[in-house]
């Protein structure tokens, strides 16, 4: 059975600095097979490298057929280069959001972040968010139809595929001591 790894960051203090936990949950449909955790710099530029490392070093590597990310950035504005991640891992990468992001607000916020122009270029390079299976996606290495099938096949309850739902819940618990249950 093919598996997915879904990544989300832990809840963190918006005024804080330093590293933020990022969690990856490996699932085969609704069955959780494993969990990985790493750390990325808040508003940094190391998320692509860290996600690739986590996938490459997990003992479940051979079962992972796609990477899902809850938003194109983790730890504030640590923007993931989805095309570089796809090239490094040689498997599809899918960014998943519940709603279409407000790009005007994102661009304005990036003006206040170190390396904002480079981060904006990565967001632009990933392509526009596309409606897909009730969500919005950016993708590397798969078609829109392939993305819709992947989402539908791996969503058990709620709107998010199980790997992302679990990563979101675990991240909330790691950052706050409890999850809010809004996955």
SULMO-V746453 format. One line per field, one symbol per residue. ss: DSSP state (~ for helix, > for strand, _ for the rest). burial: b if it has 16 or more other C-alpha atoms within 10 Angstrom, else e. Layout:
# SULMO-V746453
ss = ???
burial = ???
This chain:
# SULMO-V746453
ss = __>>>>>>>_________>>>>>>>>>>__>>>>>>>>>>>_____~~~~~~~~~~~___~~~>>>>>>>__>>___>>__~~~~~~~~__>>>>>>_____~~~~~~~~_____~~~~~~~~~~____>>>__>>>>>>___~~~~~~~~~~~_______~~~~~~~~~~~~~~~_______
burial = eebbbbbbbbbbeeeeeeebbbbbbbbbbbebbebbbbbbbbbbbbbbebbbebbeeeebbebbbbbbbbbbbbbbbbbbbbbebbeebebbbbbbbeeeeeeeeeeeebeeeeebeebbebbeebeebbbbbebbbbbbbbebeebbebbbebbeeebbbbbbbbbbbbbbbbbeeebeeeb
